[in-house]
Amino acid sequence: MGFKTVTTLLLAWLAVLSPRLWATQDPGGAVSFGIFPYVTPVQLAKFHNPLRDYLEETIGRPVVLVTAPTFPEFVARTQQGLYDYVLTAPHLARLAQVRDGYEPLVKTGHQVQGVYLVPKESPIRSLQDIRGHSIMMVGQAAIISQMVVRQLAELGLRDGENIEIRTTRTHNNAMYAALRGESDVSVTGILLYDKINLHDRDKVRVVGHTPGVPGFILLAGNDVAGAERTRVKAALIGFADTPAGKAYVEPTGFKRLLPIDEAEMESLQPFIARFLDKR
């Protein structure tokens, strides 16, 4: 393991253990690259080190990966402008754009989509069969969870009436809930289900999917100069064609990095109402 990898792993853990590490002291001129906490800090560092290195080469300054211990804290730090660049969930990217002044640069080539899982021996065969059962997912600030609630409501399934929604901290935790007997159904992101090795995969069954929305979105903060934004965007679009880029998009499942237009950003507006209402 190289020095950069060790350093990045350490910084990722410090971002959780010392929540305001880079908010209260100058990181020595380093560029802060915030990654929203969809998996553990160690997994974040493992997945995104190649992109960090590429950004560092493009910008010509040190780049530090940082995260937050929870989704709400990550949203708060984004609003505070603690990240020069941010890679985040699609709806949080829309929030960062309209509320916090970040500029979208690129999106990942995959779609964000939820997948419903049950133990293989479960009698549940379709989403309608969830009636009368419990379902585990992350908190409803997450876009996948919002899509689940909307989708099930269209089928007449509502929490506290004919289903029980339970929540956990991460999509990774939710993925295993049904196997652990913590719920009858699990919902996680299709990206995690496809790309992270699920123990006992042969013991689960997929019974449905949510609609899909644009993938993760990378944005530049207010303090990033226009010339640098332009240079970074062009470099990111070509990243998947480099050896390092190919090594990055395969394990992450991102496929490649693509331009994103305003119409796609506007399509995410319904998913940020809960955040704007808290202002």
HELIX and SHEET records of a PDB file:
HELIX    1   1 PHE A    3  LEU A   17  1                                  15    
HELIX    2   2 LEU A   21  THR A   24  1                                   4    
HELIX    3   3 PRO A   41  ILE A   59  1                                  19    
HELIX    4   4 PHE A   71  GLN A   79  1                                   9    
HELIX    5   5 PRO A   90  VAL A   98  1                                   9    
HELIX    6   6 LEU A  127  ILE A  130  5                                   4    
HELIX    7   7 ILE A  143  GLU A  154  1                                  12    
HELIX    8   8 HIS A  171  ALA A  177  1                                   7    
HELIX    9   9 ILE A  190  LYS A  195  1                                   6    
HELIX   10  10 ARG A  201  LYS A  203  5                                   3    
HELIX   11  11 GLY A  226  ILE A  237  1                                  12    
HELIX   12  12 PHE A  239  ASP A  241  5                                   3    
HELIX   13  13 PRO A  243  THR A  252  1                                  10    
HELIX   14  14 GLU A  262  GLU A  266  1                                   5    
HELIX   15  15 GLN A  269  ILE A  272  5                                   4    
HELIX   16  16 ALA A  273  LEU A  276  1                                   4    
SHEET    1   A 6 VAL A  63  VAL A  66  0                                        
SHEET    2   A 6 VAL A  31  ILE A  35  1                                        
SHEET    3   A 6 TYR A  85  THR A  88  1                                        
SHEET    4   A 6 ILE A 217  ALA A 220 -1                                        
SHEET    5   A 6 GLU A 103  THR A 108 -1                                        
SHEET    6   A 6 LEU A 257  PRO A 259 -1                                        
SHEET    1   B 2 GLN A 111  VAL A 112  0                                        
SHEET    2   B 2 VAL A 213  PRO A 214 -1                                        
SHEET    1   C 5 GLU A 164  THR A 168  0                                        
SHEET    2   C 5 SER A 134  VAL A 138  1                                        
SHEET    3   C 5 VAL A 185  GLY A 189  1                                        
SHEET    4   C 5 GLY A 114  PRO A 119 -1                                        
SHEET    5   C 5 VAL A 204  HIS A 209 -1                                        
END                                                                             
